[in-house]
């Protein structure tokens, strides 16, 4: 990064159905609970109400999806099935029947317009990573490209014009948050995301990359910048930033090209409420 480089929002990705493919957008609104409009607005559940996602259902990686928001349609395909298009709504039995047959277990599709279905309900804002981090992580593994690593990490916001692991500047210790702005939207960085099994799997096939986690932990420890840390790294299988968005920012929008500015460290107890009541 040159001295006069400006951190810039390079990419916005939403995941209309949790665990399925993401879609790049040029602009997006912030909705209730601080999520991005249309991000993880739908999710699959089993008969006991538990998520059916990439963590537990490896087959999901073999399914390609695209969503047409204007038509409320989803198109699905797999290596052994032709493309099929359905109305994207929670009551579409034809859609859930297709998914049930492919996944081999009964599934239910649910919708939450108020912030979607984030993994971390205490940090329900969009996730963030830098382009340089994606490139650095990809360089640790033979055969994984930056675009492939991007799909493994599944971040919402990607920042360019900064060095690898720059996003580690956006969290402090467990009692604090780091305020920052993208465009005119205020965020508060909470913690580095604790990764699950999904990044270790090929996003096309679900095949596990040998020793992915072990390599990651070793290299993350070796390349940890001086600005990283706080007390969050009880282990090193962490990358990407979890955020909260104050209620005052809901309804604002982000656009590719927005500049990013780091603000002050705030006490987590005094940080603006995200509006959560549960």
Backbone bond lengths (Angstrom), bond angles and torsions (degrees), N, CA, C in turn:
res aa  C-N    CA-C-N  psi(-1)  N-CA   C-N-CA  omega(-1)  CA-C   N-CA-C  phi
1 X - - - 1.462 - - 1.516 109.21 -
2 X 1.331 118.14 129.65 1.451 121.47 177.34 1.513 109.99 -77.66
3 X 1.351 115.15 163.99 1.460 119.64 -175.02 1.516 112.46 -62.11
4 X 1.341 117.44 -30.61 1.455 119.59 -176.81 1.527 112.89 -100.16
5 X 1.344 117.29 9.80 1.461 120.13 178.49 1.523 109.82 -67.56
6 X 1.318 116.10 143.66 1.457 122.01 179.40 1.520 109.29 -111.81
7 X 1.328 117.88 125.64 1.465 118.55 174.76 1.526 109.90 -58.01
8 X 1.316 116.43 129.80 1.460 121.50 -172.03 1.520 110.39 -136.22
9 X 1.324 115.57 141.25 1.459 120.79 175.18 1.527 108.88 -72.14
10 X 1.326 115.75 110.13 1.468 120.47 -175.28 1.527 112.50 -91.70
11 X 1.322 117.10 -35.36 1.458 120.32 -171.79 1.524 109.89 -146.09
12 X 1.322 116.14 140.44 1.464 123.36 172.78 1.523 107.06 -121.32
13 X 1.318 116.40 125.61 1.460 120.84 178.88 1.517 109.68 -126.14
14 X 1.319 116.19 129.05 1.458 120.86 172.35 1.522 108.67 -112.80
15 X 1.320 114.84 154.02 1.458 122.28 -179.97 1.526 107.06 -121.15
16 X 1.341 117.44 90.48 1.473 120.01 -172.13 1.527 113.86 -54.39
17 X 1.348 116.54 -40.42 1.461 121.30 176.43 1.521 107.47 -115.29
18 X 1.304 116.52 122.59 1.466 121.56 -177.69 1.528 110.39 -51.67
19 X 1.321 116.10 130.60 1.464 126.28 178.30 1.520 114.06 81.33
20 X 1.341 118.51 -9.66 1.462 119.76 176.57 1.524 109.73 -93.81
21 X 1.332 117.39 -174.64 1.458 121.86 -172.12 1.527 112.78 -64.48
22 X 1.336 114.45 149.45 1.456 120.98 175.81 1.511 112.04 -89.59
23 X 1.338 115.35 164.25 1.457 121.85 178.57 1.521 109.11 -135.10
24 X 1.334 116.87 131.34 1.458 121.64 178.56 1.521 110.20 -78.68
25 X 1.334 115.92 138.22 1.465 121.83 176.89 1.523 107.92 -131.46
26 X 1.324 116.76 156.58 1.460 121.79 -179.49 1.519 112.41 -87.58
27 X 1.322 116.93 -29.62 1.466 121.51 179.87 1.516 108.53 -147.45
28 X 1.329 116.65 151.90 1.462 120.30 -177.33 1.523 109.04 -155.00
29 X 1.323 116.38 147.57 1.460 122.01 176.92 1.520 110.24 -91.86
30 X 1.335 115.63 152.68 1.454 122.24 170.63 1.522 107.86 -90.02
31 X 1.321 117.42 131.20 1.457 121.28 -177.13 1.523 110.04 -111.59
32 X 1.310 115.30 -173.13 1.462 121.34 -178.41 1.524 110.33 -55.90
33 X 1.326 115.43 143.70 1.465 124.00 -176.03 1.518 113.30 72.43
34 X 1.349 117.64 1.68 1.451 120.88 174.10 1.505 115.61 87.91
35 X 1.322 118.26 4.69 1.452 120.57 177.73 1.520 111.97 -77.82
36 X 1.321 116.17 171.13 1.456 121.62 175.61 1.520 109.17 -86.90
37 X 1.325 116.35 141.05 1.461 120.45 178.95 1.528 109.99 -56.08
38 X 1.311 115.97 127.85 1.460 120.87 178.10 1.509 115.20 82.28
39 X 1.330 118.50 -0.45 1.463 120.03 -178.17 1.520 110.90 -87.97
40 X 1.330 116.00 120.66 1.464 122.19 179.39 1.532 110.60 50.91
41 X 1.336 114.33 37.25 1.466 120.78 179.53 1.527 110.85 -70.31
42 X 1.325 115.94 -26.07 1.459 122.13 176.82 1.524 108.89 -116.50
43 X 1.327 115.40 151.43 1.462 120.33 174.97 1.516 109.01 -150.06
44 X 1.331 115.29 154.94 1.456 122.14 178.50 1.520 109.72 -98.63
45 X 1.337 115.63 140.18 1.459 122.00 179.93 1.525 109.43 -132.19
46 X 1.343 115.12 152.09 1.459 119.06 175.33 1.526 109.88 -89.10
47 X 1.317 116.57 -174.68 1.463 121.15 -174.93 1.522 112.96 -67.87
48 X 1.341 117.11 -15.74 1.461 120.69 179.09 1.522 112.10 -100.80
49 X 1.332 116.78 4.71 1.459 120.44 176.78 1.510 114.68 86.38
50 X 1.331 118.09 12.63 1.471 121.55 177.50 1.527 109.31 -92.99
51 X 1.338 115.30 150.08 1.459 119.91 178.16 1.528 111.18 -58.84
52 X 1.326 115.67 138.40 1.460 121.68 164.49 1.521 105.06 -104.72
53 X 1.321 116.42 103.34 1.465 120.77 -172.32 1.518 110.78 -138.32
54 X 1.330 115.55 -177.36 1.452 120.27 -177.59 1.513 113.76 -64.12
55 X 1.319 117.80 -23.16 1.460 120.33 -179.76 1.525 111.29 -67.15
56 X 1.330 116.74 -38.62 1.463 119.97 -174.20 1.519 112.84 -106.78
57 X 1.325 118.59 -20.89 1.466 121.78 -175.93 1.526 109.40 -120.84
58 X 1.321 116.14 91.57 1.465 121.33 -177.00 1.530 111.92 -58.09
59 X 1.330 117.31 -29.57 1.464 121.31 -178.47 1.524 112.33 -59.23
60 X 1.321 117.27 -26.44 1.466 120.57 -178.44 1.524 111.25 -56.47
61 X 1.334 117.23 -32.83 1.464 120.12 -178.93 1.528 112.12 -63.29
62 X 1.315 117.86 -23.43 1.463 121.79 -177.60 1.528 112.13 -84.72
63 X 1.312 117.01 -3.97 1.453 120.93 -176.76 1.523 110.56 -100.24
64 X 1.320 116.52 127.99 1.461 122.17 175.12 1.526 108.35 -98.64
65 X 1.333 114.49 143.70 1.463 119.17 -178.73 1.517 110.15 -143.45
66 X 1.313 115.41 148.60 1.463 121.61 170.38 1.519 107.53 -144.68
67 X 1.329 115.48 143.89 1.466 121.23 -175.50 1.516 109.48 -119.19
68 X 1.311 115.79 131.99 1.461 123.07 171.91 1.519 106.83 -101.76
69 X 1.343 115.70 100.28 1.451 120.46 -175.69 1.511 113.95 -65.29
70 X 1.319 117.21 -31.90 1.460 119.98 -179.32 1.524 111.43 -69.00
71 X 1.311 116.51 -34.79 1.466 120.55 -179.64 1.523 112.47 -96.95
72 X 1.340 117.03 -6.26 1.466 121.06 -173.85 1.526 110.66 54.77
73 X 1.327 115.32 50.01 1.457 121.03 -179.98 1.522 110.24 -123.73
74 X 1.316 115.56 148.59 1.458 121.81 173.52 1.521 108.46 -125.29
75 X 1.325 116.02 136.15 1.460 122.14 176.46 1.521 108.36 -112.28
76 X 1.329 116.02 127.81 1.455 122.52 -176.97 1.520 110.10 -121.53
77 X 1.325 115.67 150.34 1.463 120.77 173.26 1.519 108.75 -156.48
78 X 1.321 116.15 160.35 1.462 123.20 174.46 1.529 107.06 -139.41
79 X 1.335 117.86 170.10 1.466 118.78 178.77 1.528 113.61 -58.25
80 X 1.362 117.88 -28.82 1.471 119.43 -179.33 1.516 114.13 -105.64
81 X 1.336 117.56 6.63 1.469 120.02 -179.23 1.514 110.23 -132.01
82 X 1.312 114.80 140.93 1.456 119.29 176.68 1.529 110.21 -72.10
83 X 1.319 114.55 162.24 1.460 120.15 178.65 1.525 110.37 -60.60
84 X 1.330 114.54 138.90 1.465 120.75 177.03 1.519 107.86 -136.83
85 X 1.317 116.53 137.52 1.464 121.79 -177.75 1.522 109.70 -114.54
86 X 1.351 115.07 135.71 1.459 121.75 -177.12 1.524 109.81 -133.44
87 X 1.316 116.11 155.92 1.458 120.27 167.06 1.525 108.13 -67.51
88 X 1.331 116.06 131.95 1.461 120.36 -177.00 1.520 109.15 -91.53
89 X 1.318 115.41 90.88 1.461 120.43 172.70 1.516 108.90 -148.39
90 X 1.317 115.69 156.48 1.456 121.24 -171.37 1.521 113.06 -67.67
91 X 1.333 117.72 -16.97 1.465 120.89 -176.39 1.526 113.22 -100.46
92 X 1.313 117.77 7.57 1.460 121.04 -176.32 1.532 109.74 -80.85
93 X 1.323 116.00 99.86 1.461 120.55 -177.47 1.523 112.07 -68.65
94 X 1.319 117.36 -27.56 1.463 120.39 177.04 1.529 109.84 -64.76
95 X 1.334 116.53 -42.12 1.463 121.30 178.50 1.523 111.21 -66.57
96 X 1.328 117.35 -50.10 1.468 119.32 -178.91 1.527 111.28 -66.26
97 X 1.339 117.27 -29.96 1.463 119.76 175.81 1.516 111.45 -65.84
98 X 1.339 117.20 -41.39 1.465 121.46 177.63 1.521 109.70 -61.85
99 X 1.326 116.44 -46.14 1.462 120.87 -179.23 1.526 111.46 -65.81
100 X 1.329 116.74 -40.87 1.461 121.22 178.88 1.521 110.88 -60.73
101 X 1.322 116.55 -44.57 1.463 120.47 -179.74 1.525 110.84 -64.48
102 X 1.327 117.12 -42.32 1.464 119.62 -178.46 1.522 111.76 -68.79
103 X 1.323 117.37 -43.49 1.462 121.18 -174.81 1.524 112.86 -82.31
104 X 1.331 117.42 -16.17 1.453 120.29 176.81 1.506 114.41 78.40
105 X 1.317 117.47 18.36 1.461 121.87 175.17 1.523 108.50 -154.52
106 X 1.338 117.05 150.55 1.465 119.62 179.91 1.529 110.48 -63.51
107 X 1.323 116.25 131.62 1.459 120.36 178.05 1.520 109.82 -128.73
108 X 1.317 113.77 154.19 1.460 122.61 177.80 1.521 107.82 -123.52
109 X 1.320 117.08 138.73 1.461 121.85 177.49 1.522 108.81 -100.30
110 X 1.335 116.24 126.46 1.465 120.81 177.87 1.522 109.44 -119.70
111 X 1.334 114.39 156.15 1.463 120.50 -178.68 1.522 109.63 -127.60
112 X 1.331 115.82 139.09 1.464 121.83 174.32 1.517 108.03 -135.04
113 X 1.325 116.79 103.68 1.461 120.87 -179.45 1.528 111.97 -73.73
114 X 1.326 117.70 -18.36 1.464 122.08 -175.34 1.521 110.51 -93.80
115 X 1.331 116.81 67.05 1.456 120.27 174.71 1.504 115.67 97.73
116 X 1.335 117.85 -1.57 1.451 120.32 175.07 1.519 113.96 71.24
117 X 1.335 115.69 -153.96 1.465 123.10 -175.87 1.530 109.84 -123.22
118 X 1.347 118.80 74.03 1.473 120.17 179.59 1.518 111.14 -72.46
119 X 1.331 116.41 152.72 1.463 120.31 175.13 1.523 110.93 -66.72
120 X 1.326 116.13 -43.35 1.465 121.67 -176.95 1.519 108.39 -104.07
121 X 1.327 116.98 98.69 1.463 120.13 -176.91 1.523 112.16 -74.05
122 X 1.339 117.83 -14.88 1.466 120.63 175.82 1.522 111.88 -86.24
123 X 1.322 117.07 -13.85 1.467 122.31 176.21 1.524 106.14 -136.25
124 X 1.336 114.75 73.52 1.467 121.03 -167.10 1.518 113.69 -90.55
125 X 1.348 117.67 8.21 1.452 120.39 175.57 1.514 111.39 -76.84
126 X 1.333 117.76 176.85 1.465 120.68 179.70 1.524 112.10 -65.93
127 X 1.321 115.86 150.08 1.458 121.11 175.48 1.523 109.34 -85.71
128 X 1.335 116.32 155.13 1.463 121.01 -171.45 1.519 110.27 -141.67
129 X 1.337 115.75 140.44 1.456 122.08 176.27 1.521 107.58 -149.16
130 X 1.325 117.23 161.10 1.467 119.68 177.88 1.525 110.77 -96.46
131 X 1.320 114.86 153.31 1.465 120.91 175.36 1.524 110.22 -58.60
132 X 1.334 116.50 -40.12 1.467 120.34 -179.34 1.521 111.62 -64.97
133 X 1.318 117.77 -35.61 1.462 120.45 176.55 1.520 110.48 -63.11
134 X 1.319 116.53 -44.47 1.465 120.56 178.77 1.526 110.38 -58.34
135 X 1.330 116.53 -44.93 1.465 120.11 179.67 1.524 111.45 -65.04
136 X 1.325 116.31 -42.04 1.464 120.15 179.93 1.523 110.89 -62.49
137 X 1.321 116.87 -47.26 1.461 119.69 -179.90 1.525 111.33 -61.52
138 X 1.334 116.86 -41.76 1.466 119.83 179.45 1.527 111.37 -60.91
139 X 1.333 117.09 -33.37 1.469 120.84 -177.98 1.527 112.34 -68.95
140 X 1.318 117.79 -14.17 1.454 121.22 179.67 1.527 112.77 -79.13
141 X 1.327 117.27 -13.00 1.465 120.73 -171.65 1.528 111.20 -130.02
142 X 1.313 116.65 127.36 1.462 120.75 173.80 1.526 109.27 -64.37
143 X 1.328 115.80 131.52 1.453 119.98 173.97 1.509 115.68 87.65
144 X 1.333 118.56 -3.57 1.469 120.39 176.85 1.525 108.08 -105.39
145 X 1.312 116.44 120.08 1.462 122.72 179.55 1.523 109.90 -88.39
146 X 1.336 117.90 164.42 1.469 119.10 174.23 1.529 112.83 -56.25
147 X 1.324 118.34 -40.27 1.466 119.18 179.09 1.525 110.90 -66.07
148 X 1.334 116.36 -35.49 1.457 119.56 175.99 1.519 112.04 -67.39
149 X 1.339 116.92 -40.74 1.461 120.18 177.78 1.528 110.52 -65.55
150 X 1.312 116.71 -37.63 1.468 120.46 176.93 1.529 110.45 -56.99
151 X 1.311 116.55 -43.93 1.462 120.34 179.97 1.525 111.42 -68.45
152 X 1.327 117.54 -31.23 1.456 120.34 178.22 1.529 111.27 -70.36
153 X 1.333 117.36 -38.37 1.466 120.93 -175.44 1.518 112.90 -78.36
154 X 1.345 118.26 -35.41 1.460 123.29 174.73 1.537 112.66 60.85
155 X 1.322 116.29 44.21 1.470 120.60 176.72 1.525 110.37 -80.36
156 X 1.346 115.69 153.83 1.469 121.06 176.06 1.520 112.66 -82.10
157 X 1.331 116.75 -43.10 1.466 121.68 -172.23 1.524 109.32 -121.50
158 X 1.333 116.14 134.69 1.463 121.43 -179.58 1.527 108.97 -122.91
159 X 1.333 115.66 127.32 1.461 122.21 -175.13 1.523 109.96 -107.88
160 X 1.344 115.78 130.77 1.462 121.64 179.16 1.528 109.17 -110.84
161 X 1.347 116.22 168.33 1.456 121.07 179.27 1.509 113.88 81.78
162 X 1.341 116.73 19.23 1.465 122.06 -177.91 1.528 108.73 -138.52
163 X 1.345 118.17 161.77 1.467 120.59 179.00 1.525 111.84 -78.87
164 X 1.317 115.14 170.73 1.462 120.70 177.49 1.524 110.55 -58.87
165 X 1.302 115.47 139.87 1.463 124.96 178.49 1.524 112.92 66.01
166 X 1.335 116.32 19.60 1.468 120.46 175.00 1.518 110.96 -56.70
167 X 1.333 117.43 -33.74 1.469 120.40 -177.94 1.524 112.35 -62.25
168 X 1.346 117.33 -17.43 1.462 119.77 175.67 1.528 112.05 -66.99
169 X 1.325 117.78 -14.33 1.469 120.85 174.12 1.528 111.73 -72.03
170 X 1.318 116.58 -13.27 1.460 120.44 -170.79 1.523 113.02 -98.51
171 X 1.320 117.00 14.81 1.461 120.25 168.75 1.516 108.09 -138.16
172 X 1.322 115.82 158.36 1.464 121.33 -180.00 1.532 107.98 -121.21
173 X 1.341 117.37 -126.94 1.458 119.09 177.33 1.528 109.50 -97.02
174 X 1.316 116.22 -175.50 1.461 120.30 -173.96 1.526 113.15 -70.03
175 X 1.311 117.62 -15.78 1.462 120.64 179.62 1.520 112.51 -98.28
176 X 1.328 117.24 3.91 1.465 120.70 -173.42 1.524 111.12 -135.53
177 X 1.333 114.26 164.23 1.459 122.06 171.39 1.522 108.08 -133.68
178 X 1.319 116.39 159.43 1.461 121.08 176.53 1.521 108.28 -110.69
179 X 1.331 116.01 120.70 1.461 120.55 177.42 1.528 109.40 -79.58
180 X 1.319 116.12 140.54 1.471 120.57 173.93 1.521 108.42 -152.98
181 X 1.322 115.08 163.24 1.459 120.52 -178.91 1.521 110.38 -124.68
182 X 1.314 115.33 140.88 1.462 122.30 167.64 1.521 105.63 -119.76
183 X 1.343 116.35 116.97 1.462 118.42 -169.89 1.515 108.49 61.48
184 X 1.332 117.25 -125.96 1.465 119.65 178.07 1.524 111.93 -108.09
185 X 1.335 116.92 19.66 1.465 121.61 -179.22 1.523 109.71 -102.55
186 X 1.319 116.38 127.66 1.463 121.95 177.90 1.530 109.94 -89.79
187 X 1.310 114.68 134.64 1.458 122.64 175.09 1.525 108.58 -123.34
188 X 1.310 116.19 163.73 1.458 121.78 169.98 1.521 108.23 -129.82
189 X 1.343 115.50 119.25 1.453 120.64 179.07 1.513 110.30 -77.03
190 X 1.325 116.67 131.81 1.462 121.15 -173.90 1.522 111.98 -105.18
191 X 1.337 117.57 -57.82 1.460 119.52 -173.69 1.522 111.25 -161.09
192 X 1.346 116.37 163.79 1.464 120.25 173.44 1.524 108.94 -78.54
193 X 1.318 115.59 134.02 1.460 120.81 -173.81 1.529 111.23 -66.64
194 X 1.317 115.27 128.91 1.461 121.40 174.61 1.526 107.68 -80.58
195 X 1.321 116.95 119.49 1.453 120.18 -170.99 1.525 112.20 -84.68
196 X 1.328 114.57 148.30 1.451 121.86 177.35 1.530 108.88 -100.42
197 X 1.309 117.06 -159.58 1.465 121.17 -177.44 1.528 112.34 -75.60
198 X 1.338 118.47 -19.81 1.469 120.96 -171.07 1.530 113.66 -56.76
199 X 1.349 121.12 -45.70 1.470 118.67 -178.89 1.524 114.20 -60.73
200 X 1.315 117.28 -21.84 1.465 119.90 -179.07 1.522 112.60 -79.71
201 X 1.337 117.51 -7.08 1.462 121.24 -175.19 1.522 111.64 -104.22
202 X 1.321 115.41 143.87 1.459 121.20 173.76 1.528 108.30 -61.45
203 X 1.339 118.33 123.29 1.461 119.85 -176.47 1.524 114.06 -67.19
204 X 1.340 117.65 -12.93 1.465 121.05 177.82 1.525 112.34 -93.02
205 X 1.327 116.79 -34.58 1.467 120.21 -171.06 1.521 114.34 -119.95
206 X 1.324 117.31 -21.79 1.458 120.47 -174.67 1.514 113.58 85.32
207 X 1.331 117.56 -1.51 1.468 120.41 -179.89 1.525 110.24 -65.35
208 X 1.326 115.53 137.99 1.460 121.57 -178.08 1.528 110.49 -79.12
209 X 1.340 116.93 132.77 1.464 120.90 175.12 1.527 107.58 -79.72
210 X 1.339 118.92 126.98 1.467 121.03 -176.31 1.534 112.37 -57.73
211 X 1.318 115.78 130.38 1.469 123.17 174.37 1.530 112.65 56.79
212 X 1.313 117.29 30.55 1.464 120.19 -178.55 1.526 110.86 -59.31
213 X 1.315 116.85 -50.69 1.464 120.40 -176.19 1.525 111.13 -64.66
214 X 1.318 116.89 -43.37 1.464 120.53 -178.51 1.526 111.19 -62.82
215 X 1.338 116.22 -43.77 1.467 120.40 177.67 1.515 110.58 -63.07
216 X 1.319 116.19 -43.96 1.462 121.07 -179.47 1.524 110.48 -58.15
217 X 1.326 117.13 -50.13 1.465 121.44 -177.06 1.526 110.59 -60.82
218 X 1.324 116.72 -44.36 1.469 120.47 -179.56 1.524 111.52 -62.85
219 X 1.338 117.18 -47.83 1.455 120.65 -177.10 1.527 111.97 -73.11
220 X 1.307 116.92 -34.91 1.475 119.67 178.02 1.521 109.96 -62.71
221 X 1.322 116.28 -41.72 1.467 120.45 178.40 1.532 110.65 -64.54
222 X 1.327 116.50 -41.90 1.467 121.10 -177.74 1.524 112.68 -68.50
223 X 1.327 118.13 -31.43 1.467 122.16 -173.21 1.523 112.64 -106.31
224 X 1.325 117.43 12.39 1.462 120.43 -176.53 1.529 110.65 -62.70
225 X 1.336 118.97 118.75 1.465 120.56 179.19 1.528 111.89 -67.92
226 X 1.323 115.41 160.84 1.466 120.60 -180.00 1.517 111.80 -61.24
227 X 1.348 117.20 -28.85 1.467 119.37 -176.75 1.532 112.96 -82.17
228 X 1.334 117.52 -9.99 1.463 119.98 179.48 1.519 110.00 -80.10
229 X 1.305 115.98 160.50 1.450 118.33 171.62 1.495 113.91 134.11
230 X 1.360 116.82 -110.00 1.445 117.62 -165.15 1.518 106.47 66.88
231 X 1.319 116.56 -150.23 1.463 118.49 178.70 1.524 111.01 -113.68
232 X 1.333 116.33 25.91 1.461 120.50 -176.72 1.522 113.63 -86.35
233 X 1.334 117.81 -20.98 1.457 119.29 -172.45 1.527 111.31 -90.76
234 X 1.350 115.24 65.35 1.453 119.97 170.67 1.525 109.62 -67.39
235 X 1.327 116.28 -22.31 1.460 123.83 167.82 1.523 106.48 -148.32
236 X 1.330 117.05 169.19 1.465 120.06 -171.65 1.525 113.51 -105.60
237 X 1.329 117.45 11.44 1.465 119.21 175.63 1.527 108.26 -87.84
238 X 1.325 114.35 58.13 1.461 122.31 -178.84 1.528 108.61 -135.10
239 X 1.322 115.88 132.70 1.460 121.35 172.02 1.520 107.61 -164.33
240 X 1.343 116.00 147.40 1.461 123.80 -177.67 1.530 108.06 94.11
241 X 1.311 116.06 147.18 1.460 121.69 -174.60 1.520 111.35 -101.70
242 X 1.335 115.65 132.31 1.460 121.59 168.12 1.527 109.12 -93.03
243 X 1.321 116.83 142.79 1.465 120.91 -174.67 1.523 111.76 -133.01
244 X 1.329 114.18 164.93 1.462 121.78 163.93 1.524 107.24 -123.11
245 X 1.323 115.33 155.15 1.459 122.01 178.60 1.521 107.73 -123.06
246 X 1.338 118.70 117.44 1.461 120.75 179.30 1.526 111.43 -56.17
247 X 1.322 115.82 148.35 1.466 120.97 -177.79 1.522 112.01 -57.59
248 X 1.337 116.80 -28.30 1.469 120.40 179.72 1.525 112.66 -64.04
249 X 1.336 117.35 -17.92 1.468 121.84 -176.18 1.528 113.00 -96.41
250 X 1.331 117.23 -12.36 1.457 119.80 -179.81 1.523 109.30 -60.49
251 X 1.300 116.53 137.42 1.460 121.29 -178.49 1.517 113.33 96.99
252 X 1.336 117.95 -16.07 1.460 120.88 174.94 1.528 109.14 -77.43
253 X 1.321 116.25 174.18 1.464 119.22 -176.86 1.521 111.36 -132.15
254 X 1.322 114.75 156.72 1.462 124.04 174.79 1.518 108.62 -116.04
255 X 1.336 115.91 149.53 1.461 120.73 176.23 1.520 109.64 -138.49
256 X 1.320 116.16 145.49 1.459 120.54 172.55 1.526 108.49 -55.91
257 X 1.334 116.61 133.36 1.460 122.01 -176.80 1.509 113.59 102.54
258 X 1.347 117.72 -12.45 1.467 120.44 177.15 1.528 110.01 -61.38
259 X 1.330 116.33 142.51 1.459 120.55 176.81 1.522 110.10 -83.77
260 X 1.337 115.15 157.98 1.460 122.24 -177.37 1.518 108.70 -119.41
261 X 1.334 117.08 133.09 1.462 122.58 -179.70 1.523 109.31 -130.92
262 X 1.327 115.83 131.29 1.462 120.81 178.19 1.519 109.12 -88.25
263 X 1.335 115.94 134.83 1.454 121.45 179.72 1.514 111.88 -107.58
264 X 1.331 115.12 -141.73 1.448 120.75 -173.16 1.529 111.99 -92.35
265 X 1.332 114.73 162.65 1.461 120.87 170.56 1.520 107.72 -84.70
266 X 1.328 116.28 129.76 1.461 120.54 -178.80 1.520 109.19 -119.43
267 X 1.319 115.57 151.38 1.453 120.54 177.19 1.523 108.95 -69.66
268 X 1.314 117.54 132.86 1.466 120.17 -177.34 1.515 111.63 -60.16
269 X 1.328 116.59 -32.43 1.456 119.54 179.18 1.508 113.21 -71.57
270 X 1.352 117.03 -24.64 1.462 121.38 -179.57 1.516 112.31 -100.76
271 X 1.343 117.47 -2.17 1.462 120.41 -177.34 1.513 110.26 -64.89
272 X 1.324 115.47 151.87 1.454 120.37 179.79 1.517 110.29 -56.65
273 X 1.337 115.69 142.83 1.453 120.93 178.56 1.512 110.66 -67.40
274 X 1.324 116.29 142.75 1.457 120.30 174.06 1.517 111.17 -85.00
275 X 1.326 117.25 -2.79 1.453 119.82 179.60 1.512 112.95 92.32
276 X 1.334 118.42 -0.63 1.459 120.56 -179.86 1.519 110.20 -69.12
277 X 1.315 116.03 140.29 1.461 120.15 178.42 1.513 111.75 -117.74
278 X 1.328 117.57 -11.46 1.462 120.69 -177.74 1.521 110.77 -103.28
